[in-house]
Amino acid sequence: MYETLEILRDGGVTTIWMNRPDVHNAFNEQLIAELTAACQALDADDAVRVVVLAGRGKSFSAGADLNWMRRAADASVEANLADARKLAGMLRSLAEMNKPTIARVHGAALGGGMGLASACDICVAGEGAVFATSEVRFGIIPSAISPYVIRAIGARQAGRYFQTAERISAARARELGLAHEVVATDALDAKVAEIVTALLQGGPRSQGAAKALIRAVADQPVSDALVEDTACRIATLRATPEAREGLGAFLDKRPASWVAGG
């Protein structure tokens, strides 16, 4: 189905491999369109529990394809706006999936590549990974990725890195809150598998609701409206079959139905 992606399924876990290794998985129109379509299709598939995003070759993603950028420089404002909307839509499709998402990052994660890592719920980086918001060096700004990068590292740190375009080591990415885990590159798959195992213990509906909860609550003042919203969310979930099954499984000392062997 896809020319720039390889989709591998293993039970409830699906890995999206960006597969343009000759250009370090740089974005072009096709990769953006295919990644959008893949995220939407997997989000609609109840058999998919966890989505892992990874890159073939030496890099996770080096950001925008230079040939694509060159074409954009010669295009009209209207054409550039259409392209920018597609990129922004792809990032949102990834960020707002109802499933847990994990970025498996090795090598370069630059520009849009750092945006992808930030848009995923969890980022696991190899110790040799390098991140950057490098856009200002090309005379542009990290606009489409900014909601996700700022959410990951905060406005204060973004104020530095959006302007300096400094390279960020894996260790520094962990300090900033961008990377949750940093491991030896040859241990990446084992660490991702460990986190996947933990994710598969949770109820699918509750995990999607947890993601929506974070989007609703983050950076909001504790107002009467927010308190009421959080009360409504938990009350609604408590009445679901998934919640009843989860509580029953705990009381019966057995795995819940969504856990392998449950």
N, C-alpha and C positions, 0 to 999 in steps of 0.2 A: 504493500500500500504506500510506503514512503520511500523516497530516494535519499533523504538526508538523515533519516532516523532508522534505528534498529530497535524493535520492540520485543523484549524477551519476558515471557511469563513463567513464573514458578509458583504454582499454587495461587495464593492470594496476593503475591508480590509481583509487581510489574516494573521492569527497569526500562526506562527510555534512554537509549544510547544515542547521543548526537554523533553522527557518523560522517563527518567531513574532516578526517584527520589530516589531510594534505594542507588544509588552511586552518588548522587548530580549532576546528568546529566554530569558525566565525559565522556570524549571522548573515544571511541574505534573504531575499524575499521568500524563497522556497522553504528554508529552514523555519522562518517565522510562521509561515502558513501551516506547515506540517506539525510544528510543535503545538500550535494553537489547536489544531484538529485532534491531535493525540491526547492532549489534556482534556478536551471536552468529551471525547469518546471514552476514555478511561474513567472519568468522573461519573459518567452515566452507567457504568458497568458495575453492578452490585457484587460481582465475583472478585473485583479488584479491591483489596484492603489497604495496600501501601504502594506508593509510587516512588521509585528511586530515579533520580536524574543523574546521568553520568556522561562522560565524553570518551570516545575512542581516540587512540593515538597518544600524543605527548601532552595534551592539554584538555582541561575541562571545556573552556571556551575563551577564545581570545577577543571576544566582542564582535564588533561590526566588521564585515568583509570589506576590505579596502576598495574593491571594484564596485561594490554596492554603494559605498560612501562617495566614490568618484562620480557615479551616475547621479546620486542625490545632489551633489554640488552643482551639477549642470541642469537640474530639473527645476520646474516652477515651484512656487510656494505651495500651490494647491497639491501638486504631486508629492512634495515632501510631507505635507500634512497627512495625506492618505497613508504614506509609508509609516509615519510616526504613530498614527492611530492603530495600525496593525501591530506594531511592536508593543505599544502600550496594552493593547488587548491581549496579546500573547502572555505578557507578564501577569496580567490580572487573572487570566484563565488558570495559570499555574498557581498563583498565590491564593486563589479563592476555591481551589478544589476542596471537596468535602472530605477527601481522603488525606491521611498523613503523607507528607512528602519529605524526601531526604535528598539533599544534594551531596553527591559523592565527588569531591573536588580533588583533582591532582593537577600538577603543572599550573598553567596560566588560567586565571579567572579574571579577565580584564574587561572593563567597561560593562557591556551587556552581560558578560560572563559573571561578573560580580553581582549584577542585578539578578540573574537566575539563582545564584547561591543564596542571595538575600530573600528572594521570593519564596523559596522552599521553607518549610517549617523547621527543619533541622539541617544543619550543615556539618558534615564530617570531612575534614581536610587532611590530606597527606602532608607530612612535615615539610615537603619541598614545594607546596602550593604557594602561589603568589597572586595577590589580589590588587586591584587598582581601579579607581574611577579616573580613567586617563583622558576623558573627553576634552578637557580644556587644552590639551596639547595639540588637538586638531581644530581648535577654534570653535568648539561646540560645548554643550553642557550635558551632564548625565540626567537628563530630564525625565525620560520614561521610567528609568530605574529608581529615581529618587524616592518615591514613597516607600519602597522596600528596603533600600539601603539606609535611609534615615530611620526607619523602624528598627533596623538591625543594630545600628551603631550610634544612633542619637544625633540630634542636630549639631551639637557642639563639635563632635568628631567629624561629622560631614563637612562642617565649615572649614576644616583643615584639608581633608583629603579631596573634596570636590575642587579645591583651588590649586593645590600643589600637585595633584596626580601622582603622589609618591607611591612607590610599590609597598605593599603591605605583606609582610611575611605571614606564614601560617600561625606562628606563635603570637604575633601582634594581632592577627584576626581573632584569635581566641580571647585575648585581653579586651578587645573592643566589643566582644559579644557577637561578632559575625559568625565565627566557627564555634560550634558547641564542643567538638572534639578534634584534637590533632593527634595523629598517629603516624607511625612509619608507613610509607607508601605501600609497602607489601602487606600491611595489616589493615588497609582500608576496607577490604571486603569483609573481614572478620568483624570489625567494629560496626559496619553497616548492618551486618546480619544480627549482631547483638541487639542493636536498637530496634530492628524489625521484629525480633522475637518479643521484645517488650511491648511494641505497638500492637501486635496481634492478640495480646491479652485483653485489650480494651474493646468496648462495644463500638461497632461502626457508627451507629447513629450518634452516640454520645461524643465520639471524637469529632465528628462534623460539627456538632453543637458547641463543643469546646473551642473550635476554631472561630466560629461565629461569635461566641462570647468574648473572645479576646479582641476581635475587631470592634465590637460594640463598647467595650469597657476601657480599652487602652487610651490613656491621656485625657479621659473625661473626668470632670469634677464629680465628687460624690454628692449628687443631688437627689431629691425625692424621686425624680423620674428615673434616674439610674438605679436606685435601690429597688424601685417597683419593677423595673425591667428584669433585674437579676432574679427577683422572687418569682416572676412569671416564667422565666426560662426553666428554673429548677422544678417548679410545680408541674409544668407541662411535661417534662421528661420523666418525672416520677411515675406518671400514669401510663407510660409506654410499655409494651410487651418486653422491650429490651431491658428496661430498668427492673421489671419484675423478675425476668430471667437472671439478671446479674445478682440481685439480692438473694434469690432462691438458691443460686449456685453457691454463693458464699455461705449461706446458712446450712446447706446440705454438704458442704465441703467437697464439692465436685467442680470440674471445669465448666464454665459457661458454654452455651451451645455454639458460640462463635469461635471458640478456641479449638484448635486441632485436637481431636480426641475427646471433645466435650459432648 
